[in-house]
Amino acid sequence: MSTNRAINVLYLLNAAEGGASQGIYEFVPHLPRDKFRAFALVPKATAAQKTHLKTLFEEVRIFPLPWWNVRYEAGLLRQLAFWAAQFRRGIVPASVQAKVNKVIRDWHIDLVHTGTSLNRQGAIAAQKAGIPHIWHIKETIGSANRVHFPLPDPQLARYFESHSARVLAMSDYVAQFFRQHGLKNLEVIPDGVDLTPYEHNISRDLRASLNLGPNALLVGMVAGLSSTWKQHDRFIRMAGAVAGRSPEVHFVIVGGMPSPRSRFPNDLGARYAARIKALAAETLPPGRLTFVDHVPAPDDIMRSLDILVHPCDIEPFGRVALEAMAAGRPVVGPLTGGIAETVIDGETGILVDTADLEAFSGAVSRLINDTALRTRLGEAAVSHVSGSYNILLMVDRISTLYEQVIHH
């Protein structure tokens, strides 16, 4: 490529929303524009999402980018129905791949950055075009983990390695699979958070929508019910254990809700959401837990909460914990997974075995009952995120990585 122009970077996203994409949305505006120009491919987006995307990227194209993972939990019949539905809509690998190849030519792309393990079109297209590919892995993959692929683990690791100038894991937890298989082109760069929106200490928007009084404490989980692996049931059981002894506390689960009208084969999320809501109705008194069926700005959510609770012990990274800490809110999280890397136990939050209801509810109650502890952990959390997870640190590391693979 010419050294007289900026590097054109193509981002392939797995969705228009969600933590994996949000990490990219936050660092892209901070990339030096004299060095990098950002372009994006997104599988689908609403009108509002398209408008937002156009503020972040030079160009955006939206067309289906089918995933190549195998959803064993869905069952064979459902899997076949997924594939048949894609075929009827004309979504076949060869045609999608041709579109991605064409985008790289049309936009004179110099580097492809795939923001998920679930899409491989960018990896194949970059190899065909003879340009570097960064495979940004934001899921735990392999036979022992949540996301599975149609390759045995050793071959799967080699596939990622051979199709990437660099395999970029977002946490050490995600990197474990690749380290077990001896990848030589592996790097770990955690996501960062833009601290600017969190400078105001409190937001009343979410609290007002819940009709909470000034003395109420709001304990929340931020994870849409479409994410069937987030272990919402643990949060609800914890809330049930805490509610009776803490009448001033209200509980909230914030995140997109799958449509109850979803039909087979796309009804897994709706079925899961129905089970979670039924569990809440059985476990908690009426009016103590609210499901918020939308996702406002992350900073507004976190500044509305008093405590963030995230029970999922297989979370690849857990961006929500960083967002809560950036807002000065303590986090109660699991002993394993990505959140155990970002939250410092006893300093910025409390880590606990979230499968142990007594220990889990006890940790949350400890924070509910100790205002000084919440304040101390929250203040330390802001310093921790500012020093270790500031978005500018991520931008510096990503920029350096881009230049290394381009000039290698």
C-alpha positions as CSV (number, residue, x, y, z in Angstrom):
1,M,0.0,0.0,0.0
2,S,1.0,3.6,-0.4
3,T,2.7,5.2,2.6
4,N,1.1,8.6,1.7
5,R,-2.5,7.8,2.8
6,A,-4.2,6.5,5.8
7,I,-4.7,2.8,6.4
8,N,-8.2,1.6,5.4
9,V,-9.5,-0.8,8.0
10,L,-12.6,-2.9,7.5
11,Y,-14.5,-4.0,10.6
12,L,-16.8,-7.1,10.4
13,L,-19.3,-7.1,13.2
14,N,-21.4,-9.9,14.5
15,A,-24.3,-7.6,15.3
16,A,-25.2,-3.9,15.4
17,E,-25.5,-4.0,19.2
18,G,-24.1,-5.9,22.1
19,G,-20.9,-5.8,24.1
20,A,-18.7,-7.2,21.3
21,S,-19.7,-4.4,18.9
22,Q,-19.8,-1.7,21.6
23,G,-16.1,-2.2,22.3
24,I,-15.3,-1.4,18.6
25,Y,-17.8,1.5,18.6
26,E,-15.9,3.1,21.5
27,F,-12.4,2.9,20.2
28,V,-12.9,3.7,16.5
29,P,-13.7,7.4,17.0
30,H,-10.4,7.8,19.0
31,L,-8.2,6.3,16.2
32,P,-6.0,9.0,14.7
33,R,-7.8,10.0,11.5
34,D,-4.5,10.8,9.7
35,K,-3.4,7.2,10.1
36,F,-6.6,5.1,9.9
37,R,-10.0,5.2,8.1
38,A,-12.7,2.9,9.4
39,F,-15.2,1.0,7.3
40,A,-17.8,-1.5,8.5
41,L,-19.9,-4.5,7.5
42,V,-22.9,-5.3,9.7
43,P,-25.3,-8.1,9.3
44,K,-28.5,-6.1,10.0
45,A,-29.4,-2.8,11.7
46,T,-32.4,-0.7,12.5
47,A,-32.8,2.8,11.0
48,A,-31.5,4.4,14.3
49,Q,-28.6,2.0,14.3
50,K,-27.7,2.8,10.7
51,T,-27.7,6.5,11.6
52,H,-25.3,5.9,14.5
53,L,-23.0,3.6,12.4
54,K,-22.7,6.4,9.8
55,T,-21.3,8.7,12.5
56,L,-18.5,6.2,13.3
57,F,-17.4,4.8,9.9
58,E,-16.5,6.3,6.6
59,E,-18.8,3.8,4.8
60,V,-21.2,1.1,6.1
61,R,-22.7,-1.8,4.2
62,I,-25.4,-4.0,5.7
63,F,-26.0,-7.5,4.5
64,P,-26.2,-11.0,6.1
65,L,-23.0,-12.4,7.5
66,P,-23.9,-15.9,8.5
67,W,-22.1,-17.4,11.5
68,W,-20.1,-20.6,11.1
69,N,-20.4,-22.0,14.7
70,V,-22.5,-25.0,15.4
71,R,-25.2,-24.6,18.0
72,Y,-25.4,-28.0,19.5
73,E,-27.7,-26.8,22.2
74,A,-30.3,-26.0,19.6
75,G,-30.7,-29.6,18.4
76,L,-30.3,-31.0,14.9
77,L,-33.8,-30.2,13.8
78,R,-33.5,-26.6,14.8
79,Q,-30.1,-26.3,13.2
80,L,-31.4,-27.7,9.9
81,A,-34.3,-25.2,10.0
82,F,-31.8,-22.3,10.5
83,W,-29.8,-23.4,7.5
84,A,-33.0,-23.9,5.4
85,A,-34.3,-20.5,6.3
86,Q,-31.0,-18.9,5.3
87,F,-31.0,-20.8,2.0
88,R,-34.5,-19.6,1.1
89,R,-33.4,-16.0,1.7
90,G,-30.5,-16.5,-0.7
91,I,-27.9,-16.4,2.2
92,V,-25.4,-19.0,1.0
93,P,-21.7,-18.9,1.8
94,A,-20.4,-18.4,-1.8
95,S,-22.6,-15.3,-2.5
96,V,-21.9,-13.7,0.9
97,Q,-18.2,-14.3,0.4
98,A,-18.3,-12.7,-3.0
99,K,-19.9,-9.6,-1.5
100,V,-17.2,-9.3,1.2
101,N,-14.4,-9.8,-1.4
102,K,-16.0,-7.0,-3.5
103,V,-16.2,-4.6,-0.6
104,I,-12.5,-5.0,0.0
105,R,-11.8,-4.1,-3.6
106,D,-14.3,-1.2,-3.8
107,W,-13.1,0.4,-0.6
108,H,-9.3,-0.3,-1.2
109,I,-9.1,-2.0,2.2
110,D,-5.6,-2.5,3.6
111,L,-6.5,-4.4,6.8
112,V,-9.5,-6.5,7.9
113,H,-10.5,-6.6,11.6
114,T,-13.1,-9.2,12.4
115,G,-14.8,-8.4,15.7
116,T,-16.0,-11.9,16.5
117,S,-15.0,-15.6,16.1
118,L,-18.5,-16.2,14.7
119,N,-17.8,-14.7,11.2
120,R,-15.0,-16.0,9.0
121,Q,-15.8,-14.2,5.7
122,G,-13.3,-11.5,6.6
123,A,-10.6,-13.9,7.2
124,I,-11.1,-15.7,3.9
125,A,-11.5,-12.4,2.0
126,A,-8.3,-10.9,3.5
127,Q,-6.3,-14.0,2.6
128,K,-7.6,-13.9,-0.9
129,A,-6.8,-10.2,-1.2
130,G,-3.3,-10.7,0.3
131,I,-3.9,-8.2,3.1
132,P,-3.5,-8.7,6.9
133,H,-6.4,-10.0,9.0
134,I,-6.8,-9.5,12.7
135,W,-9.3,-12.0,14.3
136,H,-10.6,-10.3,17.4
137,I,-12.0,-13.1,19.6
138,K,-14.7,-12.1,22.0
139,E,-16.1,-15.5,22.8
140,T,-14.9,-18.6,24.6
141,I,-14.5,-21.2,21.9
142,G,-13.7,-24.9,21.7
143,S,-15.3,-28.2,22.8
144,A,-15.0,-27.4,26.5
145,N,-16.4,-23.9,26.2
146,R,-19.6,-22.2,25.1
147,V,-19.1,-21.6,21.4
148,H,-18.4,-24.7,19.2
149,F,-17.3,-25.0,15.6
150,P,-17.3,-27.9,13.1
151,L,-13.6,-28.6,13.6
152,P,-11.7,-30.6,16.4
153,D,-10.0,-28.2,18.8
154,P,-6.4,-28.6,17.4
155,Q,-7.5,-28.0,13.8
156,L,-9.8,-25.1,15.0
157,A,-6.9,-23.4,16.7
158,R,-4.7,-23.8,13.6
159,Y,-7.5,-22.4,11.4
160,F,-7.6,-19.2,13.4
161,E,-3.8,-19.0,13.5
162,S,-3.4,-19.6,9.7
163,H,-6.1,-17.1,8.8
164,S,-4.8,-14.2,10.9
165,A,-1.8,-12.0,11.1
166,R,-2.8,-11.8,14.7
167,V,-5.3,-13.6,16.9
168,L,-6.5,-10.9,19.3
169,A,-8.2,-12.2,22.5
170,M,-10.1,-9.7,24.6
171,S,-9.2,-11.4,27.9
172,D,-6.9,-14.0,29.3
173,Y,-10.0,-16.2,29.9
174,V,-10.7,-16.1,26.1
175,A,-7.0,-16.7,25.4
176,Q,-6.8,-19.9,27.4
177,F,-8.0,-22.0,24.4
178,F,-5.4,-20.6,22.1
179,R,-2.6,-20.9,24.6
180,Q,-3.5,-24.6,25.2
181,H,-2.8,-25.1,21.5
182,G,0.4,-23.1,21.3
183,L,-0.6,-20.3,19.0
184,K,2.4,-18.1,18.1
185,N,0.4,-15.1,16.8
186,L,-1.8,-14.6,19.9
187,E,-2.1,-11.2,21.7
188,V,-4.4,-10.1,24.5
189,I,-5.8,-6.5,24.5
190,P,-8.8,-5.9,26.8
191,D,-11.5,-3.5,25.8
192,G,-11.4,0.1,27.1
193,V,-14.1,2.5,28.2
194,D,-14.5,6.2,27.3
195,L,-14.8,7.8,30.7
196,T,-16.2,11.1,29.5
197,P,-19.9,10.1,29.8
198,Y,-19.4,8.8,33.3
199,E,-18.2,12.1,34.8
200,H,-21.6,13.0,36.1
201,N,-22.2,11.1,39.3
202,I,-25.9,10.1,39.1
203,S,-28.7,9.7,36.6
204,R,-32.3,9.8,37.5
205,D,-33.8,8.7,34.2
206,L,-33.9,4.9,34.9
207,R,-34.8,5.5,38.5
208,A,-37.6,7.8,37.6
209,S,-39.0,5.4,35.1
210,L,-39.1,2.8,38.0
211,N,-40.8,5.3,40.3
212,L,-38.1,4.9,43.0
213,G,-37.9,7.1,46.0
214,P,-34.8,9.0,46.9
215,N,-33.8,6.4,49.6
216,A,-34.4,3.3,47.5
217,L,-31.4,1.3,46.5
218,L,-31.3,-0.1,43.0
219,V,-29.4,-3.4,42.4
220,G,-29.2,-4.4,38.8
221,M,-28.1,-6.9,36.2
222,V,-27.4,-5.7,32.7
223,A,-27.8,-8.5,30.2
224,G,-30.6,-9.0,27.6
225,L,-32.8,-12.1,27.9
226,S,-31.8,-13.0,24.3
227,S,-28.4,-14.1,25.9
228,T,-29.6,-17.5,27.2
229,W,-26.2,-18.3,28.8
230,K,-26.0,-15.2,31.1
231,Q,-27.4,-17.1,34.1
232,H,-30.2,-14.6,34.9
233,D,-31.7,-17.3,37.2
234,R,-28.8,-16.8,39.7
235,F,-29.6,-13.1,39.9
236,I,-33.3,-13.8,40.5
237,R,-32.6,-16.4,43.2
238,M,-30.2,-14.0,44.9
239,A,-32.8,-11.2,44.7
240,G,-35.3,-13.5,46.3
241,A,-33.0,-14.3,49.2
242,V,-32.1,-10.6,49.7
243,A,-35.6,-9.0,49.2
244,G,-37.1,-10.1,52.5
245,R,-34.4,-8.6,54.6
246,S,-33.9,-5.5,52.6
247,P,-37.3,-3.9,51.8
248,E,-35.6,-0.7,50.6
249,V,-34.0,-2.5,47.6
250,H,-35.4,-2.7,44.1
251,F,-34.0,-5.1,41.6
252,V,-33.8,-4.6,37.8
253,I,-32.7,-6.6,34.8
254,V,-31.9,-4.3,31.9
255,G,-31.5,-5.6,28.3
256,G,-33.3,-6.3,25.1
257,M,-36.2,-8.7,25.3
258,P,-36.8,-11.3,22.6
259,S,-40.1,-11.1,20.9
260,P,-42.7,-13.4,22.5
261,R,-44.1,-13.9,18.9
262,S,-40.9,-15.6,17.8
263,R,-41.5,-18.9,16.0
264,F,-39.5,-22.0,15.5
265,P,-36.6,-22.2,14.8
266,N,-36.0,-18.7,16.2
267,D,-37.8,-19.1,19.5
268,L,-35.0,-20.2,21.8
269,G,-34.6,-16.7,23.3
270,A,-38.4,-16.3,23.7
271,R,-38.6,-19.6,25.5
272,Y,-35.7,-18.7,27.8
273,A,-37.2,-15.3,28.6
274,A,-40.5,-16.9,29.5
275,R,-38.8,-19.3,31.9
276,I,-36.8,-16.4,33.5
277,K,-39.9,-14.3,34.0
278,A,-41.8,-17.2,35.5
279,L,-39.0,-17.8,37.9
280,A,-39.1,-14.2,38.9
281,A,-42.8,-14.4,39.6
282,E,-42.3,-17.5,41.7
283,T,-39.3,-16.1,43.6
284,L,-40.0,-12.4,44.4
285,P,-43.0,-10.5,45.8
286,P,-44.8,-8.4,43.2
287,G,-43.2,-5.1,42.4
288,R,-39.7,-5.9,43.6
289,L,-38.0,-6.8,40.3
290,T,-38.5,-5.0,37.0
291,F,-37.5,-6.2,33.5
292,V,-36.5,-3.1,31.4
293,D,-37.1,-4.1,27.8
294,H,-34.7,-1.6,26.2
295,V,-31.1,-0.6,26.5
296,P,-30.5,3.0,27.2
297,A,-27.0,4.5,27.1
298,P,-24.6,2.4,29.3
299,D,-23.5,5.4,31.3
300,D,-27.1,6.2,32.2
301,I,-27.8,2.7,33.3
302,M,-24.8,2.4,35.5
303,R,-25.2,5.9,37.0
304,S,-28.7,4.9,37.9
305,L,-27.7,1.8,39.8
306,D,-26.2,1.5,43.3
307,I,-24.7,-1.9,42.8
308,L,-24.1,-3.9,39.6
309,V,-24.5,-7.7,40.0
310,H,-23.3,-10.0,37.2
311,P,-23.6,-13.7,38.1
312,C,-22.3,-15.2,34.8
313,D,-19.2,-17.3,35.6
314,I,-18.5,-18.0,31.9
315,E,-18.5,-14.4,30.8
316,P,-15.7,-13.9,28.2
317,F,-14.9,-10.4,29.3
318,G,-17.9,-8.6,30.9
319,R,-17.8,-5.1,29.6
320,V,-20.7,-4.2,31.9
321,A,-18.4,-4.5,34.9
322,L,-16.0,-1.8,33.4
323,E,-19.0,0.4,32.7
324,A,-20.3,0.1,36.2
325,M,-16.8,0.8,37.7
326,A,-16.4,3.8,35.4
327,A,-19.6,5.2,37.0
328,G,-18.2,4.6,40.4
329,R,-20.4,1.6,41.2
330,P,-19.2,-1.5,43.0
331,V,-19.6,-4.8,41.2
332,V,-20.5,-8.2,42.6
333,G,-19.3,-10.8,40.2
334,P,-18.1,-14.4,39.8
335,L,-14.8,-16.0,40.8
336,T,-14.2,-17.2,37.2
337,G,-14.5,-15.8,33.7
338,G,-13.6,-12.4,32.3
339,I,-15.1,-10.4,35.1
340,A,-12.7,-12.0,37.6
341,E,-9.9,-10.3,35.6
342,T,-11.3,-6.8,35.6
343,V,-12.9,-6.6,39.1
344,I,-10.4,-6.5,42.0
345,D,-11.9,-8.5,44.9
346,G,-12.2,-6.3,48.0
347,E,-11.0,-3.2,46.2
348,T,-13.5,-2.4,43.3
349,G,-16.1,-5.0,44.1
350,I,-16.7,-8.5,45.5
351,L,-16.0,-11.7,43.8
352,V,-18.0,-14.7,44.9
353,D,-19.2,-18.2,43.9
354,T,-22.5,-17.1,42.3
355,A,-23.7,-20.7,42.3
356,D,-23.6,-20.7,46.1
357,L,-26.8,-18.8,46.9
358,E,-25.9,-18.1,50.5
359,A,-22.5,-16.7,49.7
360,F,-23.8,-14.8,46.7
361,S,-26.7,-13.2,48.5
362,G,-24.5,-12.5,51.5
363,A,-22.0,-10.5,49.3
364,V,-24.8,-8.4,47.9
365,S,-26.3,-7.8,51.3
366,R,-23.0,-6.7,52.6
367,L,-22.9,-3.9,50.1
368,I,-26.5,-3.0,50.6
369,N,-26.0,-2.6,54.4
370,D,-22.6,-0.7,54.2
371,T,-22.8,2.7,52.5
372,A,-19.2,3.5,53.3
373,L,-18.0,0.2,51.7
374,R,-20.0,1.0,48.6
375,T,-18.5,4.4,48.4
376,R,-14.9,3.2,49.0
377,L,-15.2,0.4,46.4
378,G,-16.9,2.8,43.9
379,E,-14.1,5.4,44.2
380,A,-11.4,2.8,43.8
381,A,-13.3,1.4,40.8
382,V,-13.1,4.7,38.9
383,S,-9.3,4.9,39.5
384,H,-8.9,1.3,38.4
385,V,-10.7,1.8,35.1
386,S,-9.0,5.1,34.5
387,G,-5.6,3.6,35.0
388,S,-6.0,0.2,33.4
389,Y,-9.0,0.3,31.0
390,N,-9.1,3.8,29.7
391,I,-10.2,3.8,26.1
392,L,-7.1,5.7,25.1
393,L,-4.9,2.8,26.3
394,M,-6.9,0.4,24.1
395,V,-6.5,2.8,21.1
396,D,-2.8,3.0,21.6
397,R,-2.4,-0.8,21.7
398,I,-4.7,-1.3,18.7
399,S,-3.0,1.4,16.7
400,T,0.4,-0.2,17.4
401,L,-0.9,-3.6,16.4
402,Y,-2.3,-2.3,13.1
403,E,1.0,-0.7,12.2
404,Q,2.9,-3.9,13.2
405,V,0.8,-6.2,10.9
406,I,0.7,-3.7,8.0
407,H,4.5,-3.2,8.0
408,H,5.5,-6.7,8.9
